[in-house]
Amino acid sequence: MSTYNYTIIEDPQGNKFKITSFMTQEVIDSIIKKFIVRNDDVFITTYPRSGTTWMQQIVYLITHQGIESDKHLEIVIPYLERASALDGIKKFDQMAERRYFKTHLPYTFNLYQKNPNAKFIYIARNPKDCAVSLYYFMVNNYKIAYDGKWDDFFNLFIMGEVIYGDWFNHVLNWWSKSRETDNILFLKYEDMQNNLGEIIKKVGSFINIQVTQELLDKVISNSSFTNMSNNSNTNLSWAAWRSEATTKPLRKGMSGDWKNYFTLEQNSIFDEIYNKKMTGTGLNFDFE
């Protein structure tokens, strides 16, 4: 039987989720109860392995004239849950400038409800590629240390028994809310791949920063997969990556890789679940 390290936490509605082992219910409760969301805060929000680091880089570049940070991305755009686990949330209150965070928390953890004036950039990736990428992440991250094979992981994924829970619940809750408000920008990973320039301009407009052609060119160049994969500040996972790992956090950055892993039977099972969950939502994904 496959195993991995995790903590079970509960959201304000009583729903339970598995989360990375070094995070605790106390940490999550401190975010829910004590973390003050400001009107001008920006949250990069995703289900894991959906383009989070890519969007962190894009947002940082837009807000810094296209110039890359000389610090790790998780210093300049903190991972809310991790930073809270390590240092608490008091330091966030001391930040004078506009704040940018990344988070994987589902909508039910009430970040949006804390302050609907804040901005939320949500990126969703097609679930088949997301599953494969999450599999490698959980295998290669020593704090999670998943020890099973792909076939075992596939079953965990479709049951929602992986970190941050069920992909469908996570994505569809944010998608549904995004259709009701202008303060959630819902984007797709595949659209970022196909037309990055337009996505960058959308993000700039969303966070009220003008993206000139000069800035656009710099952001596109410095957020390319090649550039980011060769940059230790964007492709190093805070000493959580296993020393023997064969891949880094930024693995392939492509769509359609799921075809190399899903068996015909797995694909049929997944398609049945996908069609049942997604029909009538108005949300569709490109799997190629």
TIKE-17296 format. One record per residue (C-alpha): residue in one letter; x, y, z. Coordinates in steps of 0.1 Angstrom, whole numbers. Each point is the difference from the previous one (the first is absolute). Example, Ala and Ser with C-alpha at 12.3 -4.5 7.8 and 13.67 -1.06 7.14 Angstrom:
% TIKE-17296
[a,[123,-45,78]] [s,[14,34,-7]] 
***
This chain:
% TIKE-17296
[m,[0,0,0]] [s,[13,34,-9]] [t,[6,26,27]] [y,[10,36,4]] [n,[4,26,27]] [y,[-29,23,6]] [t,[-21,19,26]] [i,[-38,0,0]] [i,[-16,34,4]] [e,[-35,13,1]] [d,[-15,30,-17]] [p,[-26,23,17]] [q,[-29,-21,-16]] [g,[14,-32,16]] [n,[14,-14,-32]] [k,[33,-19,5]] [f,[30,1,-22]] [k,[35,-15,-1]] [i,[28,26,-1]] [t,[38,0,2]] [s,[12,-16,32]] [f,[18,30,15]] [m,[-32,21,0]] [t,[-25,-5,28]] [q,[-36,8,9]] [e,[14,27,23]] [v,[18,17,-29]] [i,[-30,-1,-23]] [d,[-23,13,28]] [s,[24,29,5]] [i,[-4,9,-36]] [i,[-38,-3,2]] [k,[-4,19,32]] [k,[29,24,3]] [f,[13,8,-35]] [i,[-13,34,-11]] [v,[-6,3,-37]] [r,[6,35,-13]] [n,[-20,17,-28]] [d,[31,0,-24]] [d,[13,-35,8]] [v,[5,-23,-30]] [f,[-2,-38,4]] [i,[13,-24,-26]] [t,[-23,-30,6]] [t,[2,-35,-14]] [y,[-5,-37,5]] [p,[36,-12,3]] [r,[20,-5,-33]] [s,[-21,24,-20]] [g,[25,27,-10]] [t,[4,16,34]] [t,[37,8,-2]] [w,[-5,12,-36]] [m,[-26,25,11]] [q,[21,10,30]] [q,[28,9,-25]] [i,[-23,18,-23]] [v,[-16,21,28]] [y,[34,9,14]] [l,[14,10,-34]] [i,[-31,22,-7]] [t,[4,18,33]] [h,[38,4,-3]] [q,[5,14,-36]] [g,[7,-35,-14]] [i,[31,-5,22]] [e,[4,-34,17]] [s,[4,-2,37]] [d,[33,-8,16]] [k,[-18,-19,27]] [h,[-20,-32,-1]] [l,[-36,6,-12]] [e,[-14,-13,33]] [i,[17,29,18]] [v,[-14,27,-22]] [i,[-34,-17,-5]] [p,[-4,-22,31]] [y,[-18,-33,0]] [l,[-27,10,25]] [e,[-4,-34,17]] [r,[37,-8,2]] [a,[11,35,11]] [s,[-27,-1,27]] [a,[13,-34,12]] [l,[36,12,2]] [d,[-3,35,13]] [g,[-36,7,9]] [i,[-21,28,-15]] [k,[12,30,20]] [k,[26,9,-25]] [f,[-26,4,-27]] [d,[-16,28,20]] [q,[33,19,0]] [m,[2,1,-38]] [a,[-5,35,-12]] [e,[0,-6,-37]] [r,[-27,-17,-20]] [r,[1,-37,9]] [y,[0,-30,-24]] [f,[-5,-36,12]] [k,[-4,-34,-15]] [t,[-24,-25,15]] [h,[-15,-34,-8]] [l,[-28,3,25]] [p,[-34,-9,-13]] [y,[-27,26,-2]] [t,[-17,-14,31]] [f,[28,13,22]] [n,[-15,35,-3]] [l,[29,21,-13]] [y,[-23,17,-24]] [q,[-27,5,25]] [k,[24,17,23]] [n,[3,29,-24]] [p,[-18,-1,-34]] [n,[19,31,-10]] [a,[33,-19,-3]] [k,[11,-15,-33]] [f,[2,-37,-7]] [i,[17,-14,-31]] [y,[-11,-36,-3]] [i,[18,-24,-25]] [a,[-15,-33,-9]] [r,[17,-28,-20]] [n,[-16,-29,-17]] [p,[-3,-27,26]] [k,[18,-28,-19]] [d,[32,19,-3]] [c,[-5,14,35]] [a,[-2,-35,14]] [v,[32,-11,-17]] [s,[19,31,12]] [l,[-14,-4,35]] [y,[12,-36,0]] [y,[36,10,-6]] [f,[-2,28,25]] [m,[-12,-23,27]] [v,[27,-26,-8]] [n,[29,24,-2]] [n,[-9,23,30]] [y,[15,-17,30]] [k,[-24,16,24]] [i,[-28,-18,-18]] [a,[20,-31,-11]] [y,[-27,-18,-20]] [d,[13,-35,-5]] [g,[-26,-15,-24]] [k,[-1,-5,-37]] [w,[-20,20,-25]] [d,[-29,-26,-1]] [d,[-4,4,38]] [f,[2,38,-2]] [f,[-27,1,-28]] [n,[-25,-16,24]] [l,[9,24,28]] [f,[-4,30,-23]] [i,[-35,-10,-13]] [m,[-11,-5,36]] [g,[14,34,11]] [e,[24,-17,24]] [v,[30,21,-9]] [i,[13,33,15]] [y,[-26,28,-2]] [g,[-28,-25,-8]] [d,[-22,-5,-30]] [w,[10,19,-32]] [f,[-36,4,-11]] [n,[-12,16,33]] [h,[30,23,1]] [v,[-3,13,-36]] [l,[-38,1,-3]] [n,[-5,19,33]] [w,[24,28,-12]] [w,[-14,-1,-35]] [s,[-36,4,13]] [k,[10,30,21]] [s,[20,16,-28]] [r,[-32,2,-21]] [e,[-16,22,27]] [t,[28,25,7]] [d,[26,21,-18]] [n,[26,-6,27]] [i,[8,-36,-10]] [l,[19,-3,-33]] [f,[-4,-37,-11]] [l,[26,-11,-24]] [k,[10,-33,-16]] [y,[36,-14,-1]] [e,[-5,-10,-36]] [d,[-10,35,-10]] [m,[33,12,16]] [q,[18,-24,-23]] [n,[-18,10,-31]] [n,[-2,38,4]] [l,[22,11,28]] [g,[1,36,-11]] [e,[-38,4,3]] [i,[0,-16,34]] [i,[28,24,12]] [k,[-21,30,-12]] [k,[-31,-14,18]] [v,[20,-5,32]] [g,[15,35,-2]] [s,[-35,16,-6]] [f,[-14,-21,29]] [i,[25,13,25]] [n,[-1,35,-14]] [i,[35,1,-16]] [q,[4,12,-36]] [v,[19,-25,-21]] [t,[19,18,-27]] [q,[14,-18,-30]] [e,[35,3,15]] [l,[-12,-14,33]] [l,[-19,-28,-18]] [d,[31,-11,-19]] [k,[20,-2,32]] [v,[-26,-19,19]] [i,[-4,-25,-28]] [s,[37,-5,-3]] [n,[7,-4,38]] [s,[-31,-22,6]] [s,[9,-26,-27]] [f,[3,-36,11]] [t,[36,-1,-11]] [n,[10,31,20]] [m,[-19,-11,31]] [s,[12,-36,0]] [n,[36,13,0]] [n,[-6,25,28]] [s,[5,-13,36]] [n,[-23,27,13]] [t,[-29,-14,-21]] [n,[9,-37,-2]] [l,[12,-9,35]] [s,[-25,-13,26]] [w,[13,13,33]] [a,[21,-30,9]] [a,[-31,-22,-2]] [w,[11,-17,-31]] [r,[16,-35,4]] [s,[37,0,-8]] [e,[-5,-31,-22]] [a,[-30,15,-19]] [t,[3,-4,-38]] [t,[-21,32,-6]] [k,[-2,35,15]] [p,[-32,18,9]] [l,[-3,13,-36]] [r,[-2,-33,-18]] [k,[-11,3,-36]] [g,[-24,30,-3]] [m,[-20,-17,-27]] [s,[-36,-11,-8]] [g,[-9,-35,-10]] [d,[26,-19,20]] [w,[-28,-19,17]] [k,[-1,-22,-31]] [n,[33,-16,11]] [y,[-15,-11,33]] [f,[-38,-6,-3]] [t,[-9,-35,-11]] [l,[-30,-4,-22]] [e,[-20,-12,29]] [q,[11,29,22]] [n,[-9,25,-27]] [s,[-34,-15,-3]] [i,[-6,1,37]] [f,[12,35,2]] [d,[-21,12,-29]] [e,[-31,-14,15]] [i,[7,19,33]] [y,[10,32,-19]] [n,[-32,0,-21]] [k,[-22,-6,30]] [k,[17,28,21]] [m,[4,26,-27]] [t,[-32,-2,-20]] [g,[-20,32,3]] [t,[28,19,17]] [g,[10,20,-31]] [l,[37,-9,6]] [n,[20,-20,-25]] [f,[36,-10,-4]] [d,[24,-7,-28]] [f,[17,-34,6]] [e,[24,1,-29]] 
***
